[in-house]
Amino acid sequence: MAGMYQIIEELCRAHHTNVTAMCRDLQIGRSTLTELKQGRTQTLSATTTSKIAGYFHVSVAYLLGESNDKQSHTASEDEIKLALFGSVDDVTDEMFEEVKAYAQFVKERKQKRM
């Protein structure tokens, strides 16, 4: 199976972009991907990996080279909490509901502007 950087490059080509533009869009330091390309690191942080997978609408497992299935799955509440807060244990139901309400507000605001 291809390395993570090669998978990212293939996804960039398939989406008519390049790694530099992807990094800019996701606000990821280009040096992070250079380290991966040069083999000085083998993986990226969970946050960065998740951002890239979301950008290309593929599963994290696909991006990591662990699966040939590109389909991303629906994230569980615990996965969402981990991505947003960096922890699952410290997040109260009230905190999570507030974040979901804000996300809904942003979505509705965007729809009104269209």
Secondary structure, 3 states (H helix, E strand, C coil): CCCHHHHHHHHHHHCCCCHHHHHHHHCCCHHHHHHHHHCCCCCCCHHHHHHHHHHHCCCHHHHCCCCCCCCCCCCCHHHHHHHHHCCCCCCCHHHHHHHHHHHHHHHHHHHHHC
